[in-house]
Amino acid sequence: MTAELVRGQNHPVSQSRVEIRVSAGTPVLALASLADEQGRLSGSEVLAHPGARSLPGVQAPAELADRHTFAVDLDAVAADVHRVGVLLVLPPGGPVRFGAVPASHVAVADPDGGTEIAGYTLTGLDAESAVIALELYRRQGAWKVRAVGQGYADGLGALLADGGLPAPAAGELAATALRTAAPVKETDATLAAMPTLVGDLRAPQTPAPAPAAVPEPPDPLPVSGVPYAGTPGPAGDGSPPTISYTHPRRRRTSSEPPEPAPRPAAAAEPGQPPRPVAGDASGWSMDERLYNQVWGMFEDLARTVAAYRSAVEFADSRMDRELDEALSDPRHRLGGSGNAARDTARARREELVAQAQAVLDRDLAQLIAESEVVEPALPASYARWDNPVWHGHRTPEEGPLALRLGDLHLPERPDLRIPMLVRLPLERGLWIDNGRTGSEAAMAMDTDRLRRAAMDMAVAHAVRLLAVHPADRFSVHVIDAAGAGAASLAPLVRAGVLAAPPAAGAAGVTRTLAELTRRVDLVQMALRAGAPEDLPPDVDTAEQLLIVHDFPHGFDDRAVTQLRYLADEGASVGVHLLMVADRDEASAYGPLLDPLWRSLMRLSPVPDNHLADPWVQHAWTFEPNLPPQGSRVLDQALDRVAEARRTTRP
């Protein structure tokens, strides 16, 4: 039976040789793109088009037509190619947008028997002239097909540039592909249409919105309210904001060893998906592979739930339409024919929902199996506090790649938790919201307990950062003007790992902020002068974390200005901010502090669904990860930090 996909849904491809069939309501140019695991186009062979039809494992159509067939041999696809995309482009001289032509249908089929494995109809397009219809992609050693439907109003050039090609190369390749498919004798109208199809690559290109496959994501986005970390502000020219999905942000130098090959997936029973393996993503180290694998699980869960919800919504809307049609005829409202029509519509709806549920259950089972092997393999900086890795953890010689802030899950499967990881060093500060108006869970919680939970969460993050950095490469400062956080801070004070005792009172606030502001100024000046080695000897060059508790208590206007300065400028020179605060308590400052709240990533000490993924904008429930009650894991980690510092001091 053919699987009819909706946008964002995937389906396994169990055979290596397939053909991709395109049926369009107008002549289109059909191309194939080859991309790496992050979806980036690179190298000399990235596009199969009429002028260069054959690439390893892919044979593209030769000419413009309303029907096309691709021949694909997945076993022959190069090892560094993880995504094979099917692109449809409107040709010069014809319709200029897909919204003006009948919806195209794309299917993956068995080339021998002719049976279709999965199909997808591209609906919802409007001004787009180029579209990524679907893609075949590798996942844990196996291939899947995903319905994409990502369109570009600025044409093929914009599509290729969004895939990672430099603008000049993208424009040249797009022009070549269009030229080889155009008639031999080009008319003036054809030439006039070419800039629209290729796209003006000197200007920023914005793809039409669609939850299509994209490379690695940034931090989760807020669902509503203040646009916390990850949400770009409007561009200066008034154009829509854009997000860079280039991730991870690392350039490989010629002196680095080649990237290790991902570990192969374990063999599975015939007809079953391959057994998951920890670290099967790409990366230069096992930590980077695990980091990329976690984000791959995050994306897979987002998309498979989106497909399920879309299928249920379609089933409901079709049932409503069928009921309206049946009951609009007066003859059906009399006798038993109306009841029969209602029963038939409901039965069709239940059948569609059952099919969607079966696909969801299959994908969730695979993700749960992957989570069960990935979670125990995570390094300390990614691991839960109850992970045994903490028992044998020692202070490392190098800083970590990323940090775990908590867990994310969706209501379809609350027990499937995806680690929420952020790259280090932190590009923006963190804000742990101890206010009762942040969520329903916070409103139902006693104020004192909520504030204690927020401060305990901040201390846990500080301990993790200290434990996963080299002994002399991370310092923690604390501002606790009223001393209200003394109970939570006791482990840090007792272990003697703070840079100075917690600052109390207005004088302590002023002194701490002045010291860190001076450090930021001096490091910035040294870097601008190209002489970072000429810093004064009293400047601590280690990464700095400032924990601010009960803001704005103890802050005057000057201190508030310095705090905003540290939030804006500190991260670039190694001074990071972690605030534990209730925004309502700072309401007296009005809009003056809005830039401060926007610059921070809001976290909640209780479960809260204020974060969204960057693909389909699900509301994810965030849960903090704290040490188990009665556990001494924090004290043990701090003891190791203190011992490492004693042994490294001259």
C-alpha positions as CSV (number, residue, x, y, z in Angstrom):
1,M,0.0,0.0,0.0
2,T,1.3,3.5,-0.9
3,A,2.1,5.7,2.1
4,E,0.5,9.2,1.3
5,L,2.8,11.6,3.1
6,V,2.0,15.1,4.4
7,R,4.5,17.9,4.7
8,G,7.3,16.9,7.2
9,Q,6.3,13.2,7.4
10,N,8.9,10.5,6.6
11,H,8.7,6.9,5.6
12,P,11.3,4.1,5.4
13,V,12.8,3.1,2.1
14,S,13.8,-0.6,2.4
15,Q,15.4,-1.1,-1.0
16,S,18.4,0.5,-2.6
17,R,17.2,0.9,-6.2
18,V,14.2,3.1,-6.5
19,E,12.7,5.5,-9.0
20,I,11.2,8.9,-8.3
21,R,8.2,9.9,-10.3
22,V,7.1,13.5,-10.8
23,S,3.7,14.4,-12.2
24,A,3.2,18.2,-12.6
25,G,0.3,20.1,-14.1
26,T,2.8,22.1,-16.2
27,P,6.2,21.6,-17.7
28,V,8.8,21.9,-15.0
29,L,12.6,21.4,-14.7
30,A,13.3,18.4,-12.4
31,L,16.7,18.4,-10.7
32,A,18.4,16.4,-7.9
33,S,20.7,17.9,-5.2
34,L,23.2,16.1,-3.1
35,A,24.0,17.4,0.4
36,D,25.8,16.3,3.6
37,E,24.3,15.4,6.9
38,Q,23.7,19.0,7.8
39,G,21.9,19.6,4.5
40,R,24.8,21.8,3.1
41,L,25.6,21.6,-0.6
42,S,29.4,21.4,-1.1
43,G,31.9,20.1,-3.5
44,S,31.9,20.2,-7.3
45,E,29.0,17.7,-7.8
46,V,25.9,19.0,-6.0
47,L,23.3,19.2,-8.7
48,A,22.1,16.8,-11.3
49,H,20.4,18.8,-14.2
50,P,19.9,18.4,-17.9
51,G,23.4,19.6,-18.6
52,A,25.0,17.1,-16.2
53,R,22.4,14.4,-15.7
54,S,24.5,11.7,-14.0
55,L,25.9,11.9,-10.5
56,P,26.9,8.9,-8.4
57,G,23.7,7.0,-7.7
58,V,21.4,9.5,-9.3
59,Q,20.2,9.9,-12.9
60,A,18.2,13.1,-13.6
61,P,15.7,13.7,-16.4
62,A,17.0,15.2,-19.6
63,E,14.4,17.9,-20.5
64,L,11.4,20.0,-19.6
65,A,8.2,18.0,-19.2
66,D,5.1,17.7,-17.0
67,R,6.2,14.1,-16.1
68,H,9.7,13.0,-15.0
69,T,11.4,9.9,-13.7
70,F,14.6,9.8,-11.7
71,A,16.6,6.6,-11.4
72,V,18.3,6.3,-8.0
73,D,20.7,3.6,-6.7
74,L,21.2,4.4,-3.0
75,D,24.1,1.9,-2.7
76,A,26.0,3.9,-5.3
77,V,25.5,7.3,-3.6
78,A,28.8,8.7,-2.2
79,A,29.5,8.0,1.5
80,D,29.6,11.7,2.3
81,V,26.2,12.3,0.8
82,H,23.4,12.0,3.3
83,R,20.5,13.8,1.6
84,V,19.3,13.5,-2.0
85,G,16.8,16.2,-2.8
86,V,14.2,16.4,-5.6
87,L,13.9,19.9,-6.9
88,L,11.2,21.3,-9.1
89,V,11.7,24.6,-10.9
90,L,9.3,26.6,-13.2
91,P,11.1,27.2,-16.5
92,P,11.6,30.6,-18.2
93,G,8.7,31.9,-20.2
94,G,6.1,29.9,-18.4
95,P,4.1,30.4,-15.2
96,V,6.1,32.3,-12.6
97,R,4.7,30.8,-9.4
98,F,3.6,27.3,-8.3
99,G,0.4,28.8,-6.8
100,A,-0.9,29.4,-10.3
101,V,-0.5,25.8,-11.6
102,P,-2.0,22.5,-10.5
103,A,-0.4,20.8,-7.5
104,S,2.5,18.5,-8.4
105,H,2.7,14.9,-7.1
106,V,6.0,13.2,-6.3
107,A,6.4,9.5,-5.5
108,V,9.1,7.0,-4.7
109,A,8.5,3.7,-6.4
110,D,9.9,0.2,-7.0
111,P,11.6,0.4,-10.5
112,D,10.9,-3.3,-11.2
113,G,7.3,-3.9,-10.0
114,G,6.2,-0.3,-10.4
115,T,4.6,-0.2,-7.0
116,E,4.7,3.2,-5.3
117,I,6.3,3.1,-1.8
118,A,5.4,6.7,-0.8
119,G,3.8,9.7,-2.4
120,Y,3.4,13.4,-1.6
121,T,1.3,16.1,-3.2
122,L,2.7,19.6,-3.0
123,T,-0.1,21.7,-1.7
124,G,-0.1,25.1,-0.1
125,L,2.4,26.8,-2.5
126,D,1.9,30.3,-3.7
127,A,4.6,32.7,-5.0
128,E,7.4,30.0,-5.1
129,S,9.1,29.3,-8.4
130,A,11.5,26.7,-7.1
131,V,10.7,24.0,-4.5
132,I,12.4,21.1,-2.7
133,A,9.7,18.5,-3.2
134,L,11.1,15.6,-1.1
135,E,14.4,14.2,0.0
136,L,15.9,10.8,0.5
137,Y,18.1,10.8,3.6
138,R,20.2,8.5,5.7
139,R,19.3,7.8,9.3
140,Q,21.2,5.3,11.4
141,G,22.5,3.5,8.4
142,A,19.1,3.2,6.7
143,W,17.4,5.4,4.1
144,K,14.1,7.2,4.5
145,V,12.0,9.6,2.3
146,R,10.7,12.8,3.7
147,A,8.0,15.1,2.3
148,V,9.6,18.6,2.3
149,G,7.6,21.1,0.2
150,Q,10.0,24.0,0.9
151,G,9.5,26.7,-1.7
152,Y,11.6,29.7,-2.8
153,A,10.0,32.8,-4.3
154,D,13.4,34.0,-5.6
155,G,14.0,30.9,-7.7
156,L,16.6,28.2,-8.0
157,G,19.5,30.5,-7.2
158,A,18.0,31.4,-3.8
159,L,17.4,27.7,-3.1
160,L,21.0,26.8,-3.8
161,A,22.3,29.7,-1.9
162,D,20.2,28.7,1.1
163,G,21.8,25.2,0.8
164,G,25.2,26.7,1.5
165,L,26.6,27.6,-1.9
166,P,28.3,31.0,-2.1
167,A,26.0,33.5,-3.9
168,P,28.1,33.7,-7.1
169,A,28.4,29.9,-7.4
170,A,24.7,29.4,-6.7
171,G,23.8,32.0,-9.4
172,E,26.1,30.5,-12.0
173,L,24.9,26.9,-11.3
174,A,21.3,28.0,-11.4
175,A,21.8,29.8,-14.7
176,T,23.5,26.8,-16.2
177,A,20.8,24.4,-15.2
178,L,18.1,26.7,-16.6
179,R,20.0,27.4,-19.8
180,T,20.5,23.7,-20.6
181,A,16.7,23.1,-20.2
182,A,15.6,26.2,-22.1
183,P,14.8,26.1,-25.9
184,V,17.9,26.4,-28.2
185,K,16.7,29.7,-29.4
186,E,15.9,31.9,-26.4
187,T,13.5,34.7,-26.9
188,D,13.6,38.1,-25.3
189,A,10.9,37.1,-22.9
190,T,12.9,34.1,-21.8
191,L,16.0,36.2,-21.1
192,A,13.9,38.7,-19.3
193,A,12.5,36.0,-17.1
194,M,15.9,34.6,-16.2
195,P,16.8,37.0,-13.3
196,T,13.5,36.2,-11.6
197,L,14.2,32.5,-11.8
198,V,17.9,32.6,-10.8
199,G,17.3,35.2,-8.1
200,D,19.1,38.4,-7.2
201,L,21.8,36.9,-5.0
202,R,23.2,40.2,-4.0
203,A,20.2,40.7,-1.7
204,P,19.2,38.5,1.2
205,Q,17.1,35.6,0.1
206,T,14.2,34.5,2.2
207,P,12.5,31.1,1.5
208,A,8.8,30.8,1.7
209,P,7.8,29.6,5.1
210,A,7.4,25.8,5.4
211,P,8.4,23.2,8.0
212,A,10.9,21.7,5.6
213,A,14.2,19.9,6.4
214,V,16.9,22.2,7.4
215,P,20.4,21.7,8.8
216,E,21.2,21.7,12.4
217,P,19.1,24.0,14.6
218,P,19.8,26.9,16.8
219,D,18.6,27.0,20.4
220,P,14.9,26.4,20.9
221,L,12.7,29.4,20.3
222,P,10.0,30.9,22.5
223,V,6.4,30.1,21.9
224,S,5.1,33.5,23.0
225,G,5.9,36.5,25.1
226,V,9.4,38.0,25.3
227,P,11.5,36.6,22.4
228,Y,14.2,35.0,24.5
229,A,17.4,33.4,23.1
230,G,17.2,32.1,19.6
231,T,14.7,34.6,18.3
232,P,16.2,37.1,16.0
233,G,15.0,40.7,16.1
234,P,13.8,42.5,13.0
235,A,16.5,43.5,10.5
236,G,17.5,47.1,10.4
237,D,16.0,47.6,6.9
238,G,12.6,46.3,8.0
239,S,12.9,43.0,6.2
240,P,11.8,39.8,7.9
241,P,14.3,38.4,10.4
242,T,16.5,35.5,9.3
243,I,18.0,32.6,11.3
244,S,21.4,31.0,10.5
245,Y,21.1,27.3,10.7
246,T,24.8,26.7,10.1
247,H,25.5,24.3,13.0
248,P,27.8,23.3,14.6
249,R,29.8,26.5,14.0
250,R,33.3,25.0,13.4
251,R,35.7,25.4,10.5
252,R,38.1,22.6,10.0
253,T,41.8,23.6,9.5
254,S,44.3,21.9,7.4
255,S,46.2,20.8,10.5
256,E,43.3,18.8,11.9
257,P,42.9,15.1,11.3
258,P,40.2,14.0,8.9
259,E,36.7,13.6,10.3
260,P,36.2,10.1,11.7
261,A,33.6,8.0,10.0
262,P,30.4,7.6,12.1
263,R,30.0,4.2,13.7
264,P,27.8,1.8,11.7
265,A,24.4,0.9,13.0
266,A,24.1,-2.6,14.5
267,A,22.6,-5.3,12.4
268,A,18.9,-5.9,12.9
269,E,16.4,-8.7,12.1
270,P,15.3,-8.8,8.5
271,G,12.5,-6.3,7.8
272,Q,13.3,-4.4,11.1
273,P,15.0,-1.0,11.3
274,P,18.7,-1.0,12.3
275,R,19.5,-1.1,16.0
276,P,20.5,2.4,17.1
277,V,24.1,3.1,18.0
278,A,25.4,5.9,20.2
279,G,27.5,8.3,18.3
280,D,26.4,7.4,14.7
281,A,26.2,11.1,13.6
282,S,29.0,13.0,12.0
283,G,31.6,14.9,14.0
284,W,35.3,15.3,14.7
285,S,35.0,13.7,18.2
286,M,32.6,11.4,20.0
287,D,31.2,14.4,22.0
288,E,30.4,16.2,18.7
289,R,28.8,13.1,17.2
290,L,26.6,12.6,20.3
291,Y,25.7,16.3,20.2
292,N,24.6,16.1,16.6
293,Q,22.8,12.8,17.3
294,V,20.8,14.4,20.1
295,W,19.8,17.3,17.8
296,G,18.8,14.7,15.1
297,M,16.5,13.0,17.6
298,F,15.0,16.4,18.5
299,E,14.3,17.1,14.8
300,D,12.9,13.6,14.2
301,L,10.5,13.8,17.1
302,A,9.4,17.3,16.0
303,R,8.7,16.2,12.5
304,T,7.0,12.9,13.2
305,V,4.6,14.5,15.7
306,A,4.0,17.3,13.2
307,A,3.1,14.7,10.6
308,Y,0.7,12.9,13.0
309,R,-1.0,16.1,14.0
310,S,-1.4,17.1,10.4
311,A,-2.8,13.8,9.5
312,V,-5.4,14.0,12.3
313,E,-6.3,17.5,11.3
314,F,-6.8,16.4,7.7
315,A,-9.0,13.4,8.8
316,D,-11.1,15.8,11.0
317,S,-11.5,18.3,8.2
318,R,-12.4,15.6,5.6
319,M,-15.0,14.1,8.0
320,D,-16.5,17.6,8.5
321,R,-16.6,18.2,4.8
322,E,-18.2,14.8,4.1
323,L,-20.8,15.4,6.8
324,D,-21.7,18.8,5.4
325,E,-22.0,17.5,1.9
326,A,-24.2,14.6,3.1
327,L,-26.5,16.7,5.2
328,S,-26.8,19.5,2.7
329,D,-29.1,17.2,0.7
330,P,-32.6,17.3,2.3
331,R,-33.2,13.7,1.2
332,H,-30.4,12.5,3.5
333,R,-31.9,14.3,6.5
334,L,-34.9,12.0,6.3
335,G,-34.8,8.3,6.9
336,G,-31.7,6.2,7.5
337,S,-29.4,7.5,4.6
338,G,-28.2,10.4,6.7
339,N,-27.2,8.1,9.5
340,A,-25.4,5.9,7.1
341,A,-23.5,8.9,5.6
342,R,-22.5,10.0,9.1
343,D,-21.3,6.5,10.0
344,T,-19.3,6.2,6.8
345,A,-17.6,9.6,7.3
346,R,-16.7,8.7,10.9
347,A,-15.3,5.3,9.9
348,R,-13.1,6.9,7.2
349,R,-11.9,9.4,9.8
350,E,-11.0,6.6,12.3
351,E,-9.2,4.7,9.6
352,L,-7.0,7.7,8.7
353,V,-6.3,8.4,12.3
354,A,-5.4,4.8,13.0
355,Q,-2.9,4.8,10.1
356,A,-1.3,8.0,11.4
357,Q,-1.1,6.6,14.9
358,A,0.6,3.4,13.6
359,V,3.2,5.5,11.8
360,L,3.7,7.7,15.0
361,D,4.0,4.6,17.2
362,R,6.6,3.1,14.8
363,D,8.7,6.3,14.8
364,L,8.4,6.8,18.5
365,A,9.5,3.3,19.2
366,Q,12.6,3.8,17.2
367,L,13.4,7.1,18.9
368,I,12.9,5.5,22.4
369,A,15.3,2.7,21.4
370,E,17.8,5.4,20.3
371,S,17.4,7.4,23.5
372,E,18.0,4.3,25.6
373,V,21.5,3.8,24.0
374,V,22.4,7.5,23.7
375,E,21.5,8.7,27.2
376,P,24.0,6.3,29.0
377,A,26.8,7.2,26.6
378,L,26.6,11.0,27.1
379,P,29.6,12.8,28.6
380,A,29.2,14.6,31.9
381,S,28.4,18.0,30.3
382,Y,25.5,16.4,28.5
383,A,24.4,13.8,31.1
384,R,21.7,13.9,33.6
385,W,22.8,14.2,37.2
386,D,21.7,10.6,37.9
387,N,24.0,9.3,35.1
388,P,26.7,7.0,36.4
389,V,29.3,9.0,34.4
390,W,29.4,11.4,37.3
391,H,30.8,8.7,39.7
392,G,34.0,8.4,37.8
393,H,34.2,12.0,36.5
394,R,37.5,13.9,36.8
395,T,38.3,17.5,35.9
396,P,39.1,17.5,32.1
397,E,42.0,19.0,30.3
398,E,39.8,20.7,27.7
399,G,36.6,22.6,27.8
400,P,33.3,20.9,26.8
401,L,31.5,21.4,23.5
402,A,28.0,21.9,24.9
403,L,26.0,22.0,28.2
404,R,22.8,20.3,29.2
405,L,20.2,22.7,30.5
406,G,17.3,20.3,31.0
407,D,15.0,18.0,29.0
408,L,12.3,18.6,26.4
409,H,9.2,16.5,25.6
410,L,5.9,16.6,23.8
411,P,2.5,15.5,25.0
412,E,2.3,12.6,22.5
413,R,5.0,10.8,24.5
414,P,6.0,12.6,27.7
415,D,8.4,9.8,28.8
416,L,10.5,10.4,25.7
417,R,12.9,13.1,26.9
418,I,15.3,14.9,24.5
419,P,18.3,16.5,26.2
420,M,18.3,20.3,25.7
421,L,21.9,21.1,24.8
422,V,23.4,24.5,24.2
423,R,26.9,25.2,22.7
424,L,29.7,26.5,24.8
425,P,30.9,29.1,25.4
426,L,27.5,30.6,25.9
427,E,26.6,33.1,23.3
428,R,24.0,34.7,25.6
429,G,23.1,34.6,29.2
430,L,20.6,32.5,31.0
431,W,17.6,33.7,33.0
432,I,15.9,31.4,35.5
433,D,12.5,32.8,36.1
434,N,11.4,32.6,39.7
435,G,8.2,34.5,39.2
436,R,4.8,32.9,39.8
437,T,3.3,34.4,36.6
438,G,5.5,32.5,34.2
439,S,3.4,29.3,34.0
440,E,0.5,27.4,35.5
441,A,2.9,25.1,37.4
442,A,4.6,28.2,38.9
443,M,1.3,29.8,39.9
444,A,0.4,26.6,41.8
445,M,3.6,26.5,43.7
446,D,4.5,28.3,47.0
447,T,6.6,31.4,46.4
448,D,9.4,30.4,48.8
449,R,9.6,26.9,47.3
450,L,9.7,28.3,43.8
451,R,12.5,30.7,44.6
452,R,14.5,28.0,46.3
453,A,14.0,25.7,43.3
454,A,15.2,28.5,40.9
455,M,18.3,29.1,42.9
456,D,19.1,25.4,43.3
457,M,18.8,25.1,39.5
458,A,21.3,28.0,39.1
459,V,23.8,26.4,41.5
460,A,23.4,23.0,39.7
461,H,24.3,24.8,36.4
462,A,27.3,26.5,38.0
463,V,28.6,23.2,39.5
464,R,28.3,21.5,36.1
465,L,30.2,24.3,34.4
466,L,32.9,24.1,37.0
467,A,33.1,20.3,36.9
468,V,33.4,20.1,33.1
469,H,36.0,22.8,32.6
470,P,39.7,22.6,33.4
471,A,40.4,23.5,37.0
472,D,41.9,27.0,36.2
473,R,39.7,27.9,33.2
474,F,36.4,28.8,34.9
475,S,35.5,31.2,37.7
476,V,32.1,31.9,39.4
477,H,31.0,35.1,41.0
478,V,27.8,35.6,42.9
479,I,25.7,38.7,43.7
480,D,23.1,37.9,46.5
481,A,22.4,41.4,47.8
482,A,19.9,40.3,50.5
483,G,21.5,37.0,51.3
484,A,18.3,35.1,50.4
485,G,20.1,32.5,48.4
486,A,22.5,31.4,51.2
487,A,21.0,28.0,51.6
488,S,21.3,27.1,47.9
489,L,24.8,28.6,47.7
490,A,26.2,26.7,50.7
491,P,27.8,23.9,48.6
492,L,29.7,26.4,46.5
493,V,30.8,28.4,49.6
494,R,31.8,25.3,51.6
495,A,33.9,23.9,48.7
496,G,35.7,27.2,48.3
497,V,35.3,27.3,44.5
498,L,33.9,30.8,44.2
499,A,36.1,33.6,43.0
500,A,35.0,35.6,46.0
501,P,32.4,35.3,48.8
502,P,28.9,36.1,47.5
503,A,28.5,39.9,47.2
504,A,26.0,41.3,49.7
505,G,24.4,44.7,49.9
506,A,24.6,47.6,47.6
507,A,28.4,48.0,48.1
508,G,29.0,44.3,47.2
509,V,26.8,44.7,44.0
510,T,28.8,47.8,43.0
511,R,32.2,46.2,43.6
512,T,31.5,43.0,41.7
513,L,30.0,44.7,38.7
514,A,32.9,47.2,38.6
515,E,35.4,44.4,38.6
516,L,33.7,42.5,35.8
517,T,33.0,45.6,33.7
518,R,36.7,46.5,34.0
519,R,37.7,43.0,32.8
520,V,35.4,43.3,29.8
521,D,36.8,46.7,28.9
522,L,40.4,45.6,29.2
523,V,40.0,42.4,27.2
524,Q,38.1,44.2,24.4
525,M,40.8,46.9,24.2
526,A,43.6,44.2,24.1
527,L,41.8,42.3,21.4
528,R,41.2,45.4,19.3
529,A,44.9,46.3,19.7
530,G,46.0,42.8,18.7
531,A,47.9,42.3,22.0
532,P,45.9,40.0,24.2
533,E,49.1,39.0,26.0
534,D,49.6,42.5,27.3
535,L,46.7,42.4,29.8
536,P,47.5,43.5,33.4
537,P,48.5,40.6,35.6
538,D,45.5,41.0,37.9
539,V,43.0,40.3,35.0
540,D,41.7,36.8,35.2
541,T,41.6,35.4,31.7
542,A,39.5,32.4,32.6
543,E,35.8,32.2,31.6
544,Q,33.6,34.0,34.1
545,L,30.1,33.3,35.2
546,L,28.2,35.9,37.2
547,I,25.1,34.6,39.1
548,V,22.7,37.4,40.0
549,H,20.1,36.5,42.6
550,D,17.0,38.6,43.4
551,F,17.5,41.3,40.8
552,P,16.9,44.3,41.1
553,H,17.4,44.2,44.9
554,G,20.5,46.2,45.8
555,F,20.9,47.7,42.3
556,D,20.9,51.4,41.6
557,D,20.6,53.0,38.1
558,R,24.4,52.8,37.6
559,A,24.4,49.1,38.6
560,V,21.5,48.3,36.2
561,T,23.4,50.0,33.4
562,Q,26.5,47.9,34.1
563,L,24.5,44.7,34.2
564,R,23.0,45.5,30.8
565,Y,26.5,46.2,29.5
566,L,27.8,42.8,30.8
567,A,24.8,41.1,29.2
568,D,25.4,42.8,25.8
569,E,29.2,42.7,25.7
570,G,30.4,40.2,28.2
571,A,29.8,36.9,26.3
572,S,32.1,37.9,23.5
573,V,35.1,38.1,25.9
574,G,34.2,35.3,28.3
575,V,31.9,36.9,30.9
576,H,28.6,35.1,31.1
577,L,25.4,36.1,33.0
578,L,23.0,33.8,34.9
579,M,20.2,35.7,36.4
580,V,17.6,34.3,38.9
581,A,14.9,36.9,38.9
582,D,11.2,37.7,38.7
583,R,10.6,40.2,35.8
584,D,7.6,41.7,37.6
585,E,9.8,42.8,40.5
586,A,11.8,45.0,38.0
587,S,8.7,46.5,36.4
588,A,9.5,49.9,37.9
589,Y,12.3,50.2,35.3
590,G,9.6,49.9,32.5
591,P,10.9,49.3,28.9
592,L,14.4,50.2,30.0
593,L,15.1,46.6,30.8
594,D,13.3,45.0,27.8
595,P,16.6,44.6,25.9
596,L,18.1,42.8,28.9
597,W,15.2,40.2,29.1
598,R,15.3,39.7,25.3
599,S,19.1,39.0,25.4
600,L,18.7,36.1,27.9
601,M,17.4,32.6,27.4
602,R,14.5,32.1,29.8
603,L,14.4,28.8,31.7
604,S,11.8,27.7,34.3
605,P,12.5,25.8,37.5
606,V,9.2,24.0,37.0
607,P,7.8,22.3,33.9
608,D,6.8,24.9,31.4
609,N,6.0,24.8,27.6
610,H,7.4,28.2,26.6
611,L,10.0,26.8,24.1
612,A,9.4,25.9,20.4
613,D,11.5,24.1,17.9
614,P,12.7,26.0,14.8
615,W,11.1,23.6,12.3
616,V,7.4,23.2,13.0
617,Q,7.0,25.5,16.1
618,H,5.7,22.8,18.5
619,A,5.3,24.0,22.1
620,W,7.8,21.8,24.0
621,T,7.6,21.2,27.7
622,F,11.0,22.1,29.3
623,E,11.9,20.4,32.6
624,P,15.0,21.3,34.6
625,N,17.4,18.5,35.5
626,L,18.4,18.6,39.2
627,P,20.3,16.0,41.3
628,P,18.1,13.3,42.8
629,Q,16.9,14.2,46.3
630,G,19.4,13.0,48.9
631,S,22.2,12.6,46.3
632,R,25.7,13.9,47.1
633,V,26.6,14.1,43.4
634,L,27.0,17.9,43.6
635,D,29.2,17.8,46.7
636,Q,31.4,15.1,45.1
637,A,31.8,17.1,41.9
638,L,32.7,20.2,43.9
639,D,35.2,18.2,46.0
640,R,37.0,17.1,42.7
641,V,37.0,20.7,41.4
642,A,38.5,21.9,44.7
643,E,41.1,19.2,44.7
644,A,42.1,19.8,41.1
645,R,42.5,23.5,41.8
646,R,44.8,22.8,44.8
647,T,47.0,20.5,42.7
648,T,47.2,23.0,39.8
649,R,48.2,26.0,41.8
650,P,51.9,27.0,41.5
